[in-house]
Amino acid sequence: MIIKTINNSIPIPAENSFLLPEGTYRAKLSRVFRKRKLDHRTGDSVEKIRLLFDILNYSTRNKSYSAGKTYDPCLAKGSQLREDLETWKVFKIEAGESTSSFDLDKLVGDEADIRVRHITNRTYPDPFVFIEEIRPAGTLIDN
């Protein structure tokens, strides 16, 4: 008689989380997408741009982490999107240059150092993870 053993091991799928501890991380831009969001001041639905980063230097068993930031789709001087892209050093308009658009999709796959902090709100059990700084890879974290 042959006794066959059956492996009853079931793999645990990897999870992704946005509950990243405060700190500085090496990240890779994984996705850029447009989304509609409710403007709580006006009640209108407005279009936003979201940059989604995969965290490269922080993970736990079966869990990877991401961080994202949502912007108004505006590259005017002084806009948050433009300021972040300029400090990341991936966007620059030279004096006298005439540029009508900038393709954010070409940044997908690029690495950056990001600094995140928590914003707490009594109505939510988990903190909001806010990307407060985006810099070129190697600027905030040694390579």
C-alpha positions in Angstrom: 0.0 0.0 0.0 1.3 3.4 -1.0 0.5 6.3 1.3 0.4 9.6 -0.4 1.0 12.7 1.6 -0.9 15.8 0.6 0.6 19.2 1.1 -2.1 21.3 2.7 0.0 24.4 2.6 -2.0 27.4 1.3 0.0 30.5 0.1 -0.8 33.8 1.8 -1.2 36.5 -0.9 0.8 39.6 -0.5 -1.1 42.6 0.7 -0.5 46.3 -0.2 -0.9 48.9 2.5 -0.9 52.7 2.6 -0.5 52.7 6.4 3.2 53.6 6.1 5.0 54.8 9.3 6.3 58.4 9.3 9.7 58.7 7.8 11.8 59.0 4.6 11.7 56.3 1.9 13.0 55.4 -1.5 10.1 55.0 -3.8 9.3 54.3 -7.4 6.5 56.1 -9.3 4.3 53.1 -10.3 1.2 54.9 -11.6 -0.3 58.2 -12.6 -4.0 58.5 -13.1 -6.9 60.9 -13.1 -9.8 60.6 -10.7 -12.8 62.6 -9.7 -13.1 63.8 -6.2 -15.8 65.7 -4.3 -14.8 69.2 -3.4 -16.2 69.5 0.1 -16.3 73.3 -0.1 -18.5 73.5 -3.3 -20.0 70.1 -3.4 -18.8 69.7 -7.0 -17.0 66.8 -8.5 -13.6 67.9 -9.7 -10.8 66.2 -11.6 -7.6 65.4 -9.8 -4.2 63.8 -10.8 -2.8 61.1 -8.5 0.8 60.0 -8.3 1.2 56.5 -6.8 4.6 55.4 -5.4 5.7 51.9 -4.5 8.0 52.0 -1.4 11.2 50.2 -2.2 13.1 50.2 1.1 10.3 49.2 3.5 8.2 46.1 3.7 7.0 43.5 6.1 6.3 39.8 5.6 3.7 39.4 2.9 3.0 43.2 2.8 4.3 45.9 0.5 3.6 49.6 1.0 2.6 52.4 -1.2 2.1 56.2 -0.9 0.2 58.5 -3.1 -0.5 62.2 -3.5 -3.4 63.9 -5.2 -3.1 67.2 -7.0 -5.1 69.7 -9.0 -4.2 69.0 -12.7 -2.3 72.3 -12.9 1.3 73.1 -13.7 1.0 76.8 -13.3 3.9 78.5 -11.3 3.2 78.0 -7.6 0.9 75.0 -8.0 1.6 72.1 -5.7 2.1 69.6 -8.6 4.7 71.9 -10.2 6.5 72.6 -7.0 6.8 68.8 -6.2 7.9 68.0 -9.7 10.5 70.8 -9.6 11.9 69.7 -6.2 12.0 66.1 -7.6 14.0 67.7 -10.5 11.9 66.0 -13.2 10.3 69.2 -14.5 11.8 72.5 -15.4 10.8 75.3 -17.8 13.8 77.2 -19.0 13.5 81.0 -19.5 11.9 81.7 -22.9 10.9 78.1 -23.4 7.4 77.6 -24.8 5.9 74.3 -23.5 2.2 73.5 -23.8 2.0 70.2 -21.9 4.0 67.8 -19.8 3.4 64.0 -20.0 3.4 62.7 -16.4 3.3 59.1 -17.7 6.9 59.4 -18.8 7.9 59.6 -15.1 6.4 56.1 -14.3 9.3 53.9 -13.2 11.4 56.8 -11.9 12.7 56.6 -8.4 12.5 59.4 -5.8 13.1 59.9 -2.1 9.9 60.8 -0.3 9.2 62.0 3.2 5.8 61.2 4.7 4.1 62.4 7.9 0.9 61.5 9.5 -2.2 63.7 9.7 -4.7 62.5 12.3 -8.4 63.1 12.3 -10.7 62.1 15.1 -13.2 60.7 12.7 -10.8 58.1 11.2 -9.0 55.4 13.2 -5.9 55.4 11.0 -3.8 58.5 10.2 -3.7 60.0 6.7 -0.2 59.4 5.3 0.8 62.7 3.6 3.8 62.9 1.2 5.3 66.2 2.3 8.4 66.1 0.2 9.6 64.5 -3.0 13.3 64.7 -3.9 15.6 63.0 -6.4 16.7 59.5 -5.4 19.8 59.7 -3.2 19.0 63.1 -1.8 17.2 62.2 1.4 18.5 58.6 1.6 22.0 57.5 0.8 22.2 55.1 -2.2 
